[in-house]
Amino acid sequence: MNILYFLNFFPTRHRNVAHDEILELIRSGHEIRVIAVWGGEKTQAARLPFEVFCLRHRVRILTLFRLFWRDSRRFVWHLKELRRLLGRREALRYFSQYDSLLVEGADRIHAHFASNAALRAYLVAQYYGIPFSCTGHGSELLLYPEPYLKELIVNARPFITISDYNKRLLLQKYKLEDSQIVVNYCGVDAAYFQKEKPGPPSVFTVTSVTALKKIKGVIFLIEALRQIDREKIDCRCNIIGSGNDHDELLTLIHQYGLSEKILLLGARSPSEIKDYLGESSVFVLPSLSEGLPIAVMEAMAMALPVVASNITGLPEIVEDGSSGFLVETENADALADKIAHFYHHPDAIDRMGRRGREIILQKFELKSNVGKLEKLLELHPGLTLKQIGD
């Protein structure tokens, strides 16, 4: 298949959730071209084995005239749709770039995250009569849904989401049929993310890979580590990720006198993340909201036990008491208690870590889940122009 992928930003400093999926599809013989709605990091794009096209910020009048000349009736109908969903100016800007998207050579258009990029993917798929599909993740479905979300779900062939939790909530909220939403888990490359050095690290080390913003609950991890330090537990913590709360969190770490024990490492490459996980004892994710976090999958693939918030799709990855522990959100005491449990019971680190890797191999292995995605895309043809017009 020749697949046109629509993403909000690509490439980004943090590895995009679609990145490994795209590479696996290419390895399977598919042709991929990415449309980045809001742009991306040009230096990284130059090193990718596929083309990335960034939408431009000006109206191309000549292209609009060409499109009108080819089929004036369809042009007028579609412009009304664009204005309804994008507004007047954005409608003209986006419509005038249709020739540059090279849509007519695509067998399918797929979008990740059911928001800006997915809306544009849906609209251009309408115009050319090409199958449209979408993978919805977390916050754009549960916390900040767009007013057009139900329209995307109903018209996607298929609409995919990454957890049973998401599906249940969407079906209930929008009164949809079960068949209108399909669950397909994200995946990680378990052959790449696996421990190379056997045995525990020399120092008990906690690692978290997350964004530094309030919704990710990093402050509660810092509070938990303060409690652990008061209990004279020798613990180090690496927090990988960037965000607007960096300075505030760093100030708190200094205030607690934990500058030598808690490090804010900023954004890191996948290879660096793998190295840090390889030197860790426990992975912690204290988020207040998540979809189905890849970071947890990578940690479990590396045979690390996980302490995470008992929210959304996380119980579908972490088996409480078997591959780690699930705790209440905003509860530093519970985080501290479970982290300390692993310090005092090092045998649990190995036992739960091995179970975590088994779960990844069974349910969240990248190649297997991309194979399921391929079948889903092949089994769901898109709407024809006649059906759309009706």
LINQUITA-V258723 format. One record per backbone hydrogen bond with DSSP energy under -0.5 kcal/mol. CO is the residue of the C=O (numbers start at 0). NH is the residue of the N-H. Records with the same first field share a line. If there is no record, write none. Layout:
CO = NH  NH
This chain:
0 = 2  30
1 = 106  107
2 = 4  32
3 = 109
4 = 6  34
5 = 111
6 = 36
7 = 37
10 = 40
15 = 18  19
17 = 21
18 = 22
19 = 23
20 = 24
21 = 25
22 = 26
23 = 27
24 = 29
25 = 28
30 = 2
31 = 50
32 = 4
33 = 35  52
34 = 6  36
35 = 38  54
38 = 9
39 = 41
40 = 43  44
41 = 45
43 = 46
44 = 47
50 = 33
51 = 53
52 = 35
58 = 60
59 = 63
60 = 64
61 = 65
62 = 66
63 = 67
64 = 68
65 = 69
66 = 70
70 = 74
71 = 75
72 = 76
73 = 77
74 = 78
75 = 79
76 = 80
77 = 81
78 = 82
79 = 83
80 = 84
81 = 85  86
82 = 86
86 = 90
87 = 91
88 = 92
89 = 93
90 = 94
91 = 95
93 = 96
94 = 97
96 = 99  100
97 = 100  101  102
98 = 101
101 = 104
102 = 105
106 = 130
107 = 3
108 = 132
109 = 5
110 = 134
112 = 114  117
114 = 118
115 = 119
116 = 120
117 = 121
118 = 122
119 = 123
120 = 124
121 = 125
122 = 126
123 = 127
124 = 128  129
130 = 108
131 = 156
132 = 110
133 = 135  159
134 = 112
135 = 161
137 = 140  141
138 = 142  143
145 = 148
147 = 151
148 = 152
149 = 153
150 = 154
151 = 155
157 = 133  156  159
158 = 181
159 = 135
160 = 183
162 = 166
163 = 167
164 = 168
165 = 169
166 = 170
167 = 171
168 = 172
169 = 173
170 = 174  175
176 = 179
177 = 180
181 = 160  183
187 = 189  365
188 = 191  192
191 = 193
195 = 197
203 = 235
204 = 280  281
205 = 237
206 = 283
207 = 209  239
210 = 212
211 = 244
212 = 215
213 = 216
214 = 287  288
216 = 219  220
217 = 221
218 = 222
219 = 223
220 = 224
221 = 225
222 = 226
223 = 227
224 = 228
225 = 229
226 = 230
227 = 232
228 = 231
231 = 233
232 = 234
235 = 205
236 = 238  262
237 = 207  239
238 = 264  265
239 = 209
240 = 265
241 = 211
242 = 245
244 = 248
245 = 249
246 = 250
247 = 251
248 = 252
249 = 253
250 = 254
251 = 255
252 = 257
253 = 256
257 = 260  261
260 = 236  262
262 = 238  264
265 = 240
268 = 272
269 = 273
270 = 274
271 = 275
272 = 276
273 = 277
274 = 278
275 = 278
276 = 279
280 = 304
281 = 206
282 = 306
284 = 308
290 = 312
292 = 296
293 = 297
294 = 298
295 = 299
296 = 300
297 = 301
298 = 303
299 = 302
304 = 282
305 = 307  324
306 = 284
307 = 326
308 = 310
310 = 313
312 = 315
313 = 316  317
316 = 318
317 = 319
318 = 321  322  323
322 = 305
323 = 320
324 = 307
326 = 309
327 = 330
329 = 331
330 = 334
331 = 335
332 = 336
333 = 337
334 = 338
335 = 339
336 = 340
337 = 341
338 = 342
339 = 343
340 = 344
344 = 347  348
345 = 348  349
346 = 350
347 = 351
348 = 352
349 = 353
350 = 354
351 = 355
352 = 356
353 = 357
354 = 358
355 = 359
356 = 360
357 = 361
358 = 362  363
359 = 363
363 = 187
364 = 368
365 = 369
366 = 370
367 = 371
368 = 372
369 = 373
370 = 374
371 = 375
372 = 376
373 = 377
374 = 378
375 = 379
378 = 380
383 = 387
384 = 388
385 = 389
